[in-house]
């Protein structure tokens, strides 16, 4: 029988995979507009990088290496939120789908950020990430 921590890890990986798949499905809809191709490309790269780096962290050789993969994953989650903000502004007809992905990216970034805090034993860096994105949210009214 799995303990709660193992169940959480397993479910978290499933969420990361589902997020990547759902982002790719959104990207397919956005690809019809040639002007959006650079945004779509970056969105897919950053969104799929989140889960890839979390999974890659499992095979890291040290705590420092493990932390590094989680930091990359956190940066990718924040970058994904940025591309979703742009998509929302440019394609309002897809806002419900984009909002759903944005909310999931936000939750994933908070989970990963908490892991980074735990690994580092410091809270101030994560607060900086939150403040930056709260500011962006106010600007773009997401």
Backbone bond lengths (Angstrom), bond angles and torsions (degrees), N, CA, C in turn:
res aa  C-N    CA-C-N  psi(-1)  N-CA   C-N-CA  omega(-1)  CA-C   N-CA-C  phi
1 X - - - 1.452 - - 1.532 109.96 -
2 X 1.320 115.49 134.49 1.450 120.51 -179.83 1.520 111.19 -78.15
3 X 1.316 114.65 143.81 1.459 117.31 173.59 1.532 108.99 -82.78
4 X 1.304 116.65 172.23 1.469 121.80 -175.98 1.521 112.08 -60.32
5 X 1.317 116.95 -38.38 1.469 120.75 -178.79 1.533 110.72 -64.37
6 X 1.312 117.13 -42.97 1.465 121.45 179.06 1.521 111.06 -66.93
7 X 1.324 117.48 -39.64 1.470 121.31 177.55 1.528 110.20 -62.89
8 X 1.339 115.96 -42.51 1.456 120.28 179.39 1.527 110.30 -61.39
9 X 1.324 117.04 -45.91 1.468 120.96 179.74 1.519 111.28 -60.43
10 X 1.308 116.44 -44.18 1.463 121.36 -179.85 1.531 110.71 -63.80
11 X 1.320 116.35 -45.61 1.468 120.25 178.39 1.523 111.98 -66.27
12 X 1.324 116.79 -34.37 1.462 120.89 179.34 1.529 110.21 -65.32
13 X 1.308 117.05 -43.49 1.472 120.80 177.23 1.530 109.86 -61.74
14 X 1.320 117.28 -41.75 1.471 120.57 177.51 1.526 110.80 -61.24
15 X 1.329 116.81 -40.07 1.471 120.58 177.95 1.520 110.89 -64.31
16 X 1.329 116.45 -40.64 1.462 120.18 179.57 1.525 111.26 -63.75
17 X 1.329 116.68 -41.95 1.460 120.93 178.28 1.527 110.34 -65.11
18 X 1.324 116.86 -45.69 1.470 120.84 179.08 1.529 110.59 -61.39
19 X 1.331 116.64 -39.88 1.463 120.34 178.80 1.529 110.55 -62.32
20 X 1.319 116.55 -44.03 1.469 120.29 178.39 1.524 110.61 -61.08
21 X 1.312 116.61 -46.78 1.468 121.10 -179.13 1.527 110.74 -62.22
22 X 1.328 117.25 -45.78 1.468 120.54 -179.72 1.529 112.12 -65.40
23 X 1.318 116.75 -33.81 1.466 120.30 176.53 1.525 110.37 -68.36
24 X 1.320 117.45 -40.52 1.464 121.22 177.59 1.531 110.25 -64.00
25 X 1.322 117.07 -39.11 1.471 120.39 177.16 1.527 111.28 -63.53
26 X 1.326 117.10 -40.77 1.463 120.48 175.26 1.526 109.80 -63.51
27 X 1.314 116.84 -43.29 1.464 121.49 -179.47 1.525 111.69 -58.31
28 X 1.321 116.31 -37.36 1.469 119.69 177.76 1.522 110.86 -60.49
29 X 1.312 117.13 -37.25 1.470 121.00 178.61 1.528 111.25 -71.21
30 X 1.329 116.19 -34.53 1.462 120.77 -178.00 1.525 112.38 -78.14
31 X 1.304 117.63 -24.49 1.475 122.31 -176.51 1.519 113.59 -63.32
32 X 1.320 118.44 -14.41 1.459 120.19 -179.26 1.523 111.97 -67.81
33 X 1.322 117.55 -21.64 1.456 122.45 179.34 1.527 109.41 -101.38
34 X 1.333 116.79 110.40 1.471 122.92 -175.07 1.529 112.54 -55.67
35 X 1.310 117.58 -36.28 1.467 122.16 -178.48 1.539 111.09 -62.76
36 X 1.328 117.19 -29.16 1.462 121.20 -176.73 1.530 113.64 -85.56
37 X 1.319 118.38 -5.69 1.464 120.24 -175.56 1.538 113.91 -53.59
38 X 1.330 119.46 -44.29 1.482 118.10 178.98 1.536 112.51 -62.31
39 X 1.325 116.57 -38.39 1.467 120.85 179.10 1.528 109.77 -67.21
40 X 1.324 116.06 -44.68 1.468 121.07 179.94 1.525 110.11 -60.85
41 X 1.330 116.39 -43.92 1.461 120.77 -179.82 1.528 111.11 -60.16
42 X 1.317 116.87 -47.37 1.470 120.92 179.93 1.528 111.61 -66.73
43 X 1.324 116.16 -38.27 1.466 120.39 178.34 1.527 110.66 -60.77
44 X 1.312 117.15 -47.59 1.467 120.80 -179.40 1.527 110.39 -65.12
45 X 1.319 117.16 -42.41 1.477 120.36 179.90 1.532 111.29 -61.34
46 X 1.325 115.90 -48.31 1.472 118.21 -176.90 1.528 111.59 -70.07
47 X 1.339 117.18 -40.19 1.465 120.21 -178.19 1.525 111.97 -65.58
48 X 1.322 117.16 -42.29 1.464 119.58 -179.54 1.523 111.76 -75.51
49 X 1.313 116.80 -22.41 1.470 121.25 177.74 1.529 112.07 -67.81
50 X 1.324 116.96 -28.46 1.471 120.61 -178.00 1.529 109.61 -57.83
51 X 1.319 115.77 -58.39 1.461 120.34 -178.49 1.518 113.04 -67.68
52 X 1.331 115.95 -38.18 1.471 119.55 -178.86 1.523 111.15 -59.54
53 X 1.314 116.98 -41.64 1.467 119.90 -179.27 1.519 112.90 -73.57
54 X 1.326 117.45 -34.27 1.471 119.64 175.53 1.529 109.66 -64.31
55 X 1.321 116.61 -44.50 1.465 120.37 179.80 1.528 110.40 -66.61
56 X 1.340 116.20 -40.77 1.461 119.50 179.76 1.530 111.70 -64.60
57 X 1.316 117.20 -29.81 1.465 121.03 179.10 1.520 111.73 -59.76
58 X 1.335 116.77 -30.18 1.466 120.48 -179.38 1.526 112.45 -57.89
59 X 1.331 116.80 -30.87 1.465 119.42 -177.18 1.527 112.37 -101.88
60 X 1.324 117.00 17.85 1.459 119.57 -179.98 1.526 110.82 -70.37
61 X 1.312 114.43 156.67 1.461 119.91 -173.82 1.526 114.06 -94.73
62 X 1.333 116.87 -8.82 1.464 119.15 -179.78 1.531 109.46 -153.28
63 X 1.325 115.17 166.89 1.466 120.13 177.29 1.524 110.10 -62.94
64 X 1.315 116.51 -38.24 1.464 121.37 179.43 1.531 110.42 -63.27
65 X 1.320 116.63 -44.16 1.458 122.55 178.21 1.529 110.36 -63.53
66 X 1.323 115.64 -43.60 1.464 122.58 178.34 1.529 109.85 -58.38
67 X 1.320 116.53 -48.49 1.458 122.34 178.79 1.527 110.53 -60.46
68 X 1.320 117.10 -41.86 1.457 121.77 -178.98 1.536 111.08 -58.59
69 X 1.330 117.90 -43.37 1.463 121.25 178.65 1.531 110.82 -63.98
70 X 1.318 116.99 -38.65 1.462 119.83 178.18 1.533 111.55 -68.68
71 X 1.323 116.84 -35.68 1.464 119.43 176.83 1.527 110.99 -65.63
72 X 1.320 117.04 -40.73 1.463 120.94 176.56 1.526 109.84 -62.54
73 X 1.320 115.97 -42.47 1.457 120.82 178.86 1.527 111.16 -61.25
74 X 1.319 117.16 -42.17 1.466 121.50 178.18 1.522 110.78 -63.19
75 X 1.322 116.57 -43.60 1.468 120.13 178.17 1.531 110.48 -62.47
76 X 1.310 116.49 -40.29 1.472 120.51 178.37 1.525 111.19 -64.45
77 X 1.325 116.76 -39.13 1.473 120.23 178.38 1.525 110.39 -63.71
78 X 1.321 116.52 -42.41 1.462 119.94 178.87 1.528 111.37 -67.84
79 X 1.321 116.58 -38.57 1.465 120.19 176.68 1.532 110.15 -63.73
80 X 1.311 116.95 -40.78 1.464 121.54 178.75 1.522 110.57 -59.90
81 X 1.326 116.64 -40.78 1.463 120.26 178.15 1.530 110.34 -61.01
82 X 1.314 117.36 -38.71 1.464 121.35 178.04 1.530 110.91 -61.88
83 X 1.331 117.47 -47.97 1.469 120.70 -179.00 1.524 110.97 -65.36
84 X 1.310 116.84 -33.52 1.465 119.89 176.87 1.530 111.36 -68.73
85 X 1.327 117.08 -35.20 1.468 120.72 175.35 1.534 109.49 -61.45
86 X 1.322 116.54 -45.61 1.468 119.85 178.55 1.529 111.11 -61.97
87 X 1.326 116.42 -45.55 1.466 120.62 -179.98 1.526 110.59 -59.77
88 X 1.306 115.86 -41.62 1.468 120.00 -179.61 1.530 110.99 -62.05
89 X 1.308 116.60 -41.64 1.464 120.71 -179.81 1.527 111.83 -69.62
90 X 1.328 116.92 -33.47 1.462 120.96 -174.91 1.528 114.27 -88.71
91 X 1.324 117.59 -25.43 1.463 121.86 -177.16 1.524 109.44 -131.31
92 X 1.323 117.14 73.77 1.470 119.98 -175.79 1.526 114.41 -60.31
93 X 1.318 117.77 -26.07 1.465 119.09 -178.86 1.529 112.94 -67.29
94 X 1.329 117.31 -17.14 1.466 121.10 178.03 1.529 112.32 -102.62
95 X 1.330 117.08 12.77 1.467 120.47 -176.48 1.526 115.17 -54.39
96 X 1.339 120.50 -41.73 1.473 117.97 179.45 1.536 112.53 -59.75
97 X 1.307 116.41 -42.27 1.476 120.64 179.25 1.525 110.93 -68.87
98 X 1.321 116.33 -41.93 1.469 121.07 179.39 1.524 110.21 -65.52
99 X 1.335 117.34 -41.92 1.472 120.73 178.46 1.528 111.20 -59.87
100 X 1.320 116.13 -41.44 1.469 120.38 179.24 1.530 110.39 -61.68
101 X 1.338 116.16 -45.13 1.465 119.89 178.43 1.528 111.06 -66.29
102 X 1.329 116.96 -40.18 1.464 120.05 178.94 1.524 110.76 -60.53
103 X 1.335 116.44 -45.42 1.465 120.23 -179.75 1.526 111.26 -62.22
104 X 1.325 116.58 -39.49 1.464 119.32 177.89 1.525 110.62 -67.86
105 X 1.329 117.85 -41.48 1.471 120.99 177.08 1.524 110.37 -60.65
106 X 1.319 116.38 -38.86 1.463 120.98 178.86 1.529 111.05 -64.98
107 X 1.337 116.27 -44.88 1.469 119.45 177.89 1.528 111.52 -63.69
108 X 1.325 116.29 -43.59 1.467 119.99 179.56 1.526 110.46 -61.88
109 X 1.337 117.00 -41.78 1.465 119.51 -179.56 1.526 111.25 -65.69
110 X 1.313 117.32 -33.57 1.471 119.62 177.93 1.535 110.98 -69.62
111 X 1.318 116.77 -39.00 1.474 120.36 178.00 1.522 109.92 -65.48
112 X 1.328 115.87 -46.68 1.465 120.12 -179.43 1.526 109.87 -65.92
113 X 1.326 116.37 -41.17 1.460 120.34 178.10 1.518 112.00 -60.79
114 X 1.329 116.79 -39.17 1.474 120.38 176.84 1.525 110.67 -63.93
115 X 1.321 115.82 -37.81 1.467 119.32 177.66 1.522 110.65 -65.37
116 X 1.334 115.99 -41.04 1.472 119.94 178.40 1.523 109.76 -62.63
117 X 1.327 116.53 -43.14 1.471 120.47 178.75 1.522 110.16 -59.54
118 X 1.319 116.19 -46.28 1.464 120.60 -179.25 1.524 110.35 -61.89
119 X 1.319 116.17 -44.56 1.463 119.80 -179.13 1.526 112.28 -65.79
120 X 1.318 116.51 -36.74 1.462 121.00 -179.19 1.521 111.95 -84.96
121 X 1.323 115.27 -30.61 1.459 118.68 -175.29 1.516 111.74 77.13
122 X 1.345 116.69 19.21 1.457 121.09 -179.80 1.514 108.80 -130.82
123 X 1.342 116.00 142.40 1.456 119.84 -178.62 1.519 113.19 -103.35
124 X 1.310 119.07 -20.42 1.452 119.33 -169.62 1.523 114.02 -66.82
125 X 1.330 119.93 -33.97 1.469 120.89 -178.65 1.521 111.20 -65.53
126 X 1.312 117.46 -43.73 1.467 120.49 -179.87 1.520 110.67 -63.39
127 X 1.314 117.32 -38.17 1.454 120.36 178.39 1.526 110.72 -61.37
128 X 1.336 117.25 -36.64 1.458 120.35 176.88 1.522 110.96 -62.00
129 X 1.341 117.75 -43.13 1.457 121.28 178.16 1.530 110.61 -60.47
130 X 1.317 116.54 -44.75 1.462 120.87 -178.94 1.527 110.47 -64.11
131 X 1.325 117.48 -44.37 1.457 120.58 -179.20 1.520 111.83 -61.49
132 X 1.323 117.62 -40.28 1.459 121.31 179.50 1.522 110.35 -62.88
133 X 1.328 117.12 -45.86 1.456 118.87 -177.39 1.523 112.78 -77.10
134 X 1.312 118.19 -28.35 1.461 119.25 172.81 1.529 109.64 -64.18
135 X 1.327 116.79 -38.21 1.447 121.80 177.27 1.528 110.48 -63.33
136 X 1.337 117.49 -45.77 1.464 120.98 178.04 1.515 111.80 -62.15
137 X 1.323 116.23 -39.15 1.460 119.85 179.45 1.524 110.30 -62.86
138 X 1.327 116.89 -40.69 1.461 120.09 177.89 1.522 111.29 -63.47
139 X 1.322 116.42 -39.89 1.459 120.42 -179.11 1.521 110.91 -65.52
140 X 1.325 116.44 -46.29 1.463 120.51 -175.33 1.520 113.23 -93.51
141 X 1.313 117.51 -1.30 1.466 123.42 176.33 1.527 112.78 51.87
142 X 1.318 114.32 52.08 1.484 118.87 176.95 1.497 108.37 -84.39
